[in-house]
Amino acid sequence: MQSSNSKGIFTTQFWLLGLSSFLFSSSFNMLIPELPGYLSSMGGAEYKGYIIGLFTLTAGLSRPFSGRLTDRIGRVPVMAVGSIVCFVCGFLYPVFITVMPFLLLRLVHGFSTGFKPTGTAAYVADIIPADRRGEAMGIHGMCMGMGSAFGPAVGSMISQAFSLNVLFYTSSLFALLSILILFNMKETLKEKEPLSLSAFKIGWHDIFEPNVLNPALITFLAYFGFGAVATLAPDFSEYLGLQNRGVYFMVFTLFSLLIRLAAGKISDRHGRIPVTIVGCSTLIVSMVITGYAESVVMFLTGAAFFGVAMGILSPVLSAWTVDLSSDHNRGRALATMYISLEAGIGLGAFLSAAIYANQHPNMPLVFLCMAGFAAAALIYSIYLKNKKRPTRAV
């Protein structure tokens, strides 16, 4: 392993990857604020939880395959598959204009995040020294985060100024640009295998990497809140009179960007678990504030706290996962973490939509439940921290 002094992390490859991730993140995130209203206009208001739930279902199901392929055929091809799916789906949304075909398309669209982030995280880990891994994950997360902020805000503006179809085609354009950048990326997997049917044969060992159980479990519990926010923030924004339904997403992402780099650096120096505890605590606060918001100011304050929480947890949990993996199983380890992430988001989306039932008075109960999952993640993190302390001899 090369030292951080021998080679910096700010290479051309690193920034190309960051730009590709920004465009990819913008591509699918720009649709999120407008899809609940779009589904309601089709007569499918009761299926709002499926917008995120189905997306994350296929993302989670595809993780074992993307992890296995990442470790066998290479990081770049796996990233390309994710961007290609986004590109194709953007063109299909204007065609699938009834409820069931729309939900089927959301199911297919989820393959994009099942592939791209797995290959990307492995690529970052390949080119970054271990002692700067948290910092690098934080910087790359900023690129993804900028897409998460830029996408929803611009998506709503495009929809209002032009039409939903223009928004869908713009999403495809961003995905295409993400693919084109990948053509200039140098593959980092040293021992590649040719693509064959055997690469798709999945066993339990491809689904679960036991060495990363701790960060995976905390990821699962923490991301229930993300599923609730992605599902209900557009409705909440409309209830409070926010015309641009992407503002909540923009605020939370901007605050996430402000904290990511610092969180990664601090975790490199002081450990992943103490920083994770801070992130989980902040997440609980954000869920409570959001759930009880009765004004735009309070609602966006909740968004700010949520952004800080995610800005801490995302790079730290990713770096913690990589810490516990080896070169030959890095894709599988990251796939395990991302399966947990997608499961948390998907279940959070389904559960929050079921509790909400299109009735705003149910919002506090929704977000109190999400705070409960975050509290479980906090308790487990504290347990791990105390477990690692050496016992004093009697």
URCORZI-V682955 format. One record per residue. BURIAL is 1 if it has 16 or more other C-alpha atoms within 10 Angstrom, else 0. Layout:
<<BURIAL> <BURIAL>>
This chain:
<<0> <0> <0> <0> <0> <0> <0> <0> <1> <0> <0> <0> <1> <1> <0> <1> <1> <1> <1> <1> <1> <1> <1> <1> <1> <1> <1> <1> <1> <1> <1> <1> <1> <1> <1> <1> <1> <1> <1> <0> <0> <0> <0> <1> <1> <0> <1> <1> <1> <1> <1> <1> <1> <1> <1> <1> <1> <1> <1> <1> <1> <1> <1> <1> <1> <1> <1> <1> <1> <1> <1> <1> <1> <1> <1> <1> <1> <1> <1> <1> <1> <1> <1> <1> <1> <1> <1> <1> <1> <1> <1> <1> <1> <0> <0> <0> <0> <0> <1> <0> <0> <1> <1> <0> <1> <1> <1> <1> <1> <1> <1> <1> <1> <1> <1> <1> <1> <1> <1> <1> <1> <1> <1> <1> <1> <1> <1> <1> <1> <1> <1> <1> <1> <1> <1> <1> <1> <1> <1> <1> <1> <1> <1> <1> <1> <1> <1> <1> <1> <1> <1> <1> <1> <1> <1> <1> <1> <1> <1> <0> <0> <0> <0> <1> <1> <1> <1> <1> <1> <1> <1> <1> <1> <1> <1> <1> <1> <1> <1> <0> <1> <1> <0> <0> <0> <0> <1> <1> <1> <0> <0> <0> <0> <0> <0> <0> <0> <0> <1> <0> <0> <0> <0> <0> <0> <1> <1> <1> <1> <0> <0> <1> <1> <1> <1> <1> <1> <1> <1> <1> <1> <1> <1> <1> <1> <1> <1> <1> <1> <1> <1> <1> <1> <1> <1> <1> <1> <0> <0> <0> <0> <0> <0> <1> <1> <1> <1> <1> <1> <1> <1> <1> <1> <1> <1> <1> <1> <0> <1> <1> <1> <1> <1> <1> <1> <1> <1> <1> <0> <0> <1> <1> <1> <0> <1> <1> <1> <1> <1> <1> <1> <1> <1> <1> <1> <1> <1> <1> <1> <1> <1> <1> <1> <0> <0> <1> <0> <0> <1> <1> <1> <1> <1> <1> <1> <1> <1> <1> <1> <1> <1> <1> <1> <1> <1> <1> <1> <1> <1> <1> <1> <1> <1> <1> <1> <0> <0> <0> <1> <1> <1> <1> <1> <1> <1> <1> <1> <1> <1> <1> <1> <1> <1> <1> <1> <1> <1> <1> <1> <1> <1> <1> <1> <0> <0> <1> <1> <0> <0> <0> <0> <0> <1> <1> <1> <1> <1> <1> <1> <1> <1> <1> <1> <1> <1> <0> <1> <1> <1> <1> <1> <0> <0> <0> <0> <0> <0> <0> <0> <0> <0> <0> <0> <0>>
